[in-house]
Amino acid sequence: MADAHHEEHDDHGNTLSAWFLTLSWIIAWTVAAVAIIFGGDLVTWTVIALIASIALAVVAGVMKKIGLGRKEPRPIPPTREQWEADRKAGAAGGK
């Protein structure tokens, strides 16, 4: 069932700007964590990572604006009633 649901919907969050933001935040916070572990000041490296995160989010936003982000609006999930009706229709059609 999970496979059928996955086939019906594309992963609209899989964009260059989203991947850039995810990976850059992982790198920024990993660098800060390693610096803290090796004796860096907790507050200093946390502030550095926060500022880097904000700057990288701005860059990802610019990437999205120039066309490297989501091209369509996020899909609206069906209501519970719509989902149940679709499920019943699928089950009835399969018999």
Secondary structure in CASP SS format (residue, H / E / C, confidence):
PFRMAT SS
TARGET T0000
AUTHOR 0000-0000-0000
METHOD secondary structure of the structure
MODEL  1
M C 1.00
A H 1.00
D H 1.00
A H 1.00
H H 1.00
H H 1.00
E H 1.00
E H 1.00
H C 1.00
D C 1.00
D C 1.00
H C 1.00
G C 1.00
N C 1.00
T C 1.00
L H 1.00
S H 1.00
A H 1.00
W H 1.00
F H 1.00
L H 1.00
T H 1.00
L H 1.00
S H 1.00
W H 1.00
I H 1.00
I H 1.00
A H 1.00
W H 1.00
T H 1.00
V H 1.00
A H 1.00
A H 1.00
V H 1.00
A H 1.00
I H 1.00
I H 1.00
F C 1.00
G C 1.00
G C 1.00
D C 1.00
L H 1.00
V H 1.00
T H 1.00
W H 1.00
T H 1.00
V H 1.00
I H 1.00
A H 1.00
L H 1.00
I H 1.00
A H 1.00
S H 1.00
I H 1.00
A H 1.00
L H 1.00
A H 1.00
V H 1.00
V H 1.00
A H 1.00
G H 1.00
V H 1.00
M H 1.00
K H 1.00
K H 1.00
I H 1.00
G H 1.00
L H 1.00
G C 1.00
R C 1.00
K C 1.00
E C 1.00
P C 1.00
R C 1.00
P C 1.00
I C 1.00
P C 1.00
P C 1.00
T C 1.00
R H 1.00
E H 1.00
Q H 1.00
W H 1.00
E H 1.00
A H 1.00
D H 1.00
R H 1.00
K H 1.00
A H 1.00
G H 1.00
A H 1.00
A H 1.00
G H 1.00
G H 1.00
K C 1.00
END
